[in-house]
Amino acid sequence: MNIAVLYGSNRSDRQGIKVAKFIINKLKDRNHNPVLVDSMSYELTFLDKMHKEYEKGKAPKNMEKIHKILKNSDGFIIVSAEYNHSIPAALKNMLDHFQGEYYFKPSAILSYSAGPFGGLRVAVHLRAVLAELGMPSIPTILPVSSVYTAFDENGKAIDKNYDQRVIGFIDEFEWYLKAYKNQRAEGTPY
Ligand SMILES: Cc1cc2nc3c(=O)[nH]c(=O)nc-3n(C[C@H](O)[C@H](O)[C@H](O)COP(=O)(O)O)c2cc1C
């Protein structure tokens, strides 16, 4: 499956990039084709129009690249920190400016935080937003606590619990990826 891994943090000392690398490695191990969509490497500033509001092919270059990746994806993994119990602005900015690219595809939430709660409060907020965007999230959330020490720079788990917990998370996501893909092949209402 083609899976876009969406991550939005523009902090110079950002930690979530290790979480994104971790899930990308695990998806590759399962023969998927994950692509990282990262607000920082795409140099996304606060966006002006939604992609669909530009004339065809006239959106800023990086938005066009992201559009193609999202459109080509079968599902999305949202790698999200918790900023004041909610969604980081860089991530929300990226999510908000695309729309039809997400429709009739599933998402899965991988939240994280520096503390012990693994970003569970942002996960609750994200569920509502992802449903509105047309990519409902699967029931299981993978919350990562103590993010500063959980993974190394290459996304390898230092806390080996994550190597176990990710298995069921991907198993469940795969089920929804297949179910939605099969049903999309029958057509969609819009
Ligand atoms: C603006 C801001 C707000 C934060 N708010 C929370 C919070 O509400 N709950 C929490 O557990 N951690 C919070 N943290 C700590 C983050 O969990 C931690 O810094 C994490 O590494 C941020 O993700 P990033 O490094 O990928 O940007 C906050 C961090 C920042 C920068």
The ligand as an SDF file (V2000), in Angstrom:
LIG
                    3D

 31 33  0  0  0  0  0  0  0  0999 V2000
    4.5420   24.5130   22.3490 C   0  0  0  0  0  0  0  0  0  0  0  0
    4.6720   23.1920   23.0640 C   0  0  0  0  0  0  0  0  0  0  0  0
    3.6180   22.7310   23.8210 C   0  0  0  0  0  0  0  0  0  0  0  0
    3.7070   21.4950   24.4750 C   0  0  0  0  0  0  0  0  0  0  0  0
    2.6300   21.0130   25.1570 N   0  0  0  0  0  0  0  0  0  0  0  0
    2.6780   19.7500   25.6430 C   0  0  0  0  0  0  0  0  0  0  0  0
    1.4920   19.1560   26.2060 C   0  0  0  0  0  0  0  0  0  0  0  0
    0.4330   19.7340   26.2490 O   0  0  0  0  0  0  0  0  0  0  0  0
    1.5810   17.8970   26.6740 N   0  0  0  0  0  0  0  0  0  0  0  0
    2.7510   17.1780   26.6180 C   0  0  0  0  0  0  0  0  0  0  0  0
    2.7600   16.0380   27.0440 O   0  0  0  0  0  0  0  0  0  0  0  0
    3.8840   17.7200   26.1160 N   0  0  0  0  0  0  0  0  0  0  0  0
    3.8640   18.9770   25.6140 C   0  0  0  0  0  0  0  0  0  0  0  0
    5.0000   19.5280   25.0500 N   0  0  0  0  0  0  0  0  0  0  0  0
    6.2460   18.7440   25.0400 C   0  0  0  0  0  0  0  0  0  0  0  0
    6.2890   17.8850   23.7790 C   0  0  0  0  0  0  0  0  0  0  0  0
    5.6530   16.6420   24.0660 O   0  0  0  0  0  0  0  0  0  0  0  0
    7.7300   17.6060   23.3130 C   0  0  0  0  0  0  0  0  0  0  0  0
    8.4670   18.8090   23.2800 O   0  0  0  0  0  0  0  0  0  0  0  0
    7.7770   16.9760   21.9240 C   0  0  0  0  0  0  0  0  0  0  0  0
    9.1100   16.6270   21.6610 O   0  0  0  0  0  0  0  0  0  0  0  0
    7.2660   17.9300   20.8410 C   0  0  0  0  0  0  0  0  0  0  0  0
    7.2850   17.3460   19.5610 O   0  0  0  0  0  0  0  0  0  0  0  0
    8.3760   17.7980   18.4500 P   0  0  0  0  0  0  0  0  0  0  0  0
    9.7150   17.7060   19.1630 O   0  0  0  0  0  0  0  0  0  0  0  0
    8.2580   16.7960   17.3490 O   0  0  0  0  0  0  0  0  0  0  0  0
    8.0600   19.1930   18.0400 O   0  0  0  0  0  0  0  0  0  0  0  0
    4.9240   20.7570   24.4080 C   0  0  0  0  0  0  0  0  0  0  0  0
    5.9790   21.2500   23.6280 C   0  0  0  0  0  0  0  0  0  0  0  0
    5.8600   22.4420   22.9530 C   0  0  0  0  0  0  0  0  0  0  0  0
    6.9980   22.9160   22.0890 C   0  0  0  0  0  0  0  0  0  0  0  0
  1  2  1  0
  2  3  1  0
  2 30  2  0
  3  4  2  0
  4  5  1  0
  4 28  1  0
  5  6  2  0
  6  7  1  0
  6 13  1  0
  7  8  2  0
  7  9  1  0
  9 10  1  0
 10 11  2  0
 10 12  1  0
 12 13  2  0
 13 14  1  0
 14 15  1  0
 14 28  1  0
 15 16  1  0
 16 17  1  0
 16 18  1  0
 18 19  1  0
 18 20  1  0
 20 21  1  0
 20 22  1  0
 22 23  1  0
 23 24  1  0
 24 25  2  0
 24 26  1  0
 24 27  1  0
 28 29  2  0
 29 30  1  0
 30 31  1  0
M  END
$$$$
